Amino acid sequence: MKNILKDKTTNNPLFNLLSDQQQEISQTILVDDPIYKNNHYYYPIRTGNIVVNRRYREFELLAEYLFKTQPEILQRPLPQKEQGINYLISFISENTQLLKLRKQKFQIYINDIKKQLPNNKIVVQFLENPSSFFELIANFDYSLIQQQRYLEKMRKFYETKWLKCESGELENKKEFLQIKIIQLDQIDKRIQQFCI
């Protein structure tokens, strides 16, 4: 036993595995309970020692930006945002169940994104620097997407792939493609709002 502990070459893969697991645990991003201030709910995101507060809209902006710049990654849909009378009812009653569910979905979403894009500058800024994130995203010209008919082309591409999935050719990509089609619809609606 002493020889095994002394021999670093035989233990090296084991120590590397433990180190990787510890690193993965330490890199887990936590989303805390929402905080209400300035007429909005903010979700504290804890990455190591760094905590930033993000609104729902900031998660939407991140999703839109990543969809435009990284269409190949799998993004889980964001939790639905209530609007109109449902929003007022939830706001007045402080629907804690809805807020906790949203918090959980944000945590799953951001950890998935960080795992797929660990060194992406925008993702890092989203997690570490609230002011620079909004400045970068605010300068994004959404009318260019409409002019290039980018969303329409992407939707046709994903629908074509999805139809092939129906015939069994690409079964393992089916969920990915369905999510992309849903995201395209959501982004198209948001872009129309920005351009009006």
N, C-alpha and C positions, 0 to 999 in steps of 0.2 A: 504494500500500500504506500509506503514512504517513497518508493521508487516512482510510482505513478504520479504522486504529487510533486516530486522533484523534477520529473521529466516534462518540461514545458511543451515539447513537440507533440506528445500524445494528448495533452489536455487542451492544446491550443484551439481546436474546433469547438470543444465544449465551452471554453471560456468566451470564445467569439459568439457562440449561440446565446449564452447568458447575457453577454454585453448587448447584443442586438435586441434581446427581449426587454432588457432594462431601458434601452434607448427608446424602443417603441412605446413602452409604458410611460416614460417621461415625456414623450412627444404627444401624448393624447391631449386633445383640446377639449376643454370643458366649457359648457355654456351654463351659466348660473341662472337663478330665477330672475325674471325680468324686473326692471326698476322703472317706475313711472316718474318722468320729469319732463317739463316743457311740453306738456300735452301729448307725449309719445311714450311708448314702452321701449326701453333699451334692454338688450340682452348682453350681459357681461360675458365676454369670451376670455377664458383664462388659458394662456399658452405659457407654461412654465411660470416665471415670475411676472409676466406681462399680462395686464388686464386692459381690454378695450371694450367700450360699450357700442353696440351696433343696433340700429333700428331695422325693422323689417325691410324697409326700402333699400337699405344698404346691402342686405342679402340678395335682394332682387337685382340690384346693379351688378353685384359680383357675378351672379348667375348669367346675366345678359352678356357681360363682358367676356366671360369664359366661353360661353356658347359661340360668340363671334370669333374669338381668337383661338379657341381650342375645341372645335366641334367634334373631335374624335374621342374626347373623354366622356365618361358616363356621369351625368349629373342626376342625382335623385331630384324629383320634383320638390319644390319648397312647399311648406304647409300653406293651405289656402288662407288668404287674407279676407276677413269679413268686410263687407261694404254696406253702405246705406243703413237701413233700419237695424239689420243684424249687428252691425258694428256698434251702433248706439246702445243696443240692449246689452251686448257683451261689455261695453265700456262702463255702463252704469252699474251693472251687477258684478263688475270685476271678475269675469269668468276665469277663475284660477285653473280650472281643468283645461280650458282651451290654451291658456298661456303655458301651462306645463307641457302639454302635447307639442306645442310649437317649439318650446325650448328643446325638447328631446329630438325633434326632427331637425332643428338647426344644428344640434351637436352631431348627429349622424351625417348630415350634409357636409359640414365643414371638415370633419375628420376624413370622409371619403375624398373630398377635393384635395386636402393636404396630402393624403396618401398617394394620389395620382400625380399631383404636381408639387412635390416637396420643395422645389427651388424656384417656383414661379414668383416673380417679384410682386405682382399684384396680390397674390394670395398672401404672401408674407406681409405686405403693407396692410392688407385687410385685418390681419391678426395682430399687428404690432403698432401701426401708426394711423390713427383715425383721421387726422387732417389730410395727410397726403393721399389717402385712399379716395376721399371724396373729390379732391382736386383732379386726380387722374381720370376718374370716371366722368366727372362733370364735363370735361372737355371732349368727350367722345361724341362724334357727329352721327346721330342716328339716321339722319336723312340719307346718308351715304348707303346705308343698308337697303333702304327702300329703293333708291335709284338703281342700285346694282341688281335688284330683285334677288338678292342673296337668299333670303328666307324661302322664297318660292322655289328656287332651285334646290336648296337643301331639303325642303319638304318632299319634292318629287323624288329626289335621290333616296331618301329614307323610306318613302312609300313603296318605291320599286323594290328595295331590299326587303321590306316587310311582306310584300306580296310573295316574294320568293320563299320567305319563311313559312308562309301558309302551305306551300307545296312540300315543305320539309327540307328544302335545300340548305337553309341557314337557321335551323331551329335554335341553336345556342345564342344567336344574336337577336332573337325576336323581342325580348324584353327591352334591350338597349334601344332598338329602333322605335318601339312604341313610345318610350320615354322621350326620345328625340322629337317625335312628331308632336307630342303634347307640349314640349318646350317651345317648339316653333310657333304653335298657336298662341301660347302665352306671350312670347316675345313680340309677335306680330301685333297683338292687341296693345302692348305697352308702347311700341314704337309709334303706332297710330296716335296714341295719346300725346306723345312727345311732339309729334310733328303738327299737331292741330294748333 
